[in-house]
Amino acid sequence: MKKSSKKPGKRISDEELSREIDKALEAPDRDIKVRINTFIDYDIYEALNEEAERTGQKYQTLLNKYLRAAVLKEVNESDIKAIKIALGAK
């Protein structure tokens, strides 16, 4: 029988847990991250990775920024310029 290689996680007190939950519930929606699994077209993934390398950002951060702009219509001037550059517009 194989032994589990997982080490038990650090236990926190009920009081600490309650404080962390309260803090999370008070956080703005944009500060709460949700893990999802999805498929995107390879050319989009490639473009995001290329821009990530150019700008020093993570591709997930860029993807989130572009989704926010498209879905919530939250766009600032620097985002518009970045989108135009990524699309090859002048």
Backbone hydrogen bonds, N-H to C=O, Kabsch-Sander energy under -0.5 kcal/mol:
donor,donor_aa,acceptor,acceptor_aa,energy
17,L,13,S,-2.5
18,S,14,D,-2.5
19,R,15,E,-2.1
20,E,16,E,-2.4
21,I,17,L,-2.4
22,D,18,S,-2.5
23,K,19,R,-2.4
24,A,20,E,-2.3
25,L,21,I,-2.4
26,E,22,D,-1.5
27,A,23,K,-0.8
27,A,24,A,-0.6
31,D,28,P,-2.2
32,I,29,D,-1.5
33,K,31,D,-0.6
45,Y,41,D,-2.1
46,E,42,Y,-2.9
47,A,43,D,-2.3
48,L,44,I,-2.6
49,N,45,Y,-2.4
50,E,46,E,-2.6
51,E,47,A,-2.4
52,A,48,L,-2.5
53,E,49,N,-2.3
54,R,50,E,-2.2
55,T,51,E,-2.7
56,G,52,A,-2.0
57,Q,52,A,-0.7
62,L,58,K,-1.9
63,L,59,Y,-2.7
64,N,60,Q,-2.5
65,K,61,T,-2.2
66,Y,62,L,-2.6
67,L,63,L,-2.5
68,R,64,N,-2.6
69,A,65,K,-2.2
70,A,66,Y,-2.4
71,V,67,L,-3.3
72,L,67,L,-0.5
72,L,68,R,-1.8
73,K,69,A,-0.6
74,E,68,R,-1.2
75,V,73,K,-1.0
80,I,76,N,-2.0
81,K,77,E,-2.1
82,A,78,S,-2.2
83,I,79,D,-2.5
84,K,80,I,-2.4
85,I,81,K,-2.5
86,A,82,A,-2.6
87,L,83,I,-1.9
88,G,85,I,-1.2
89,A,84,K,-2.7
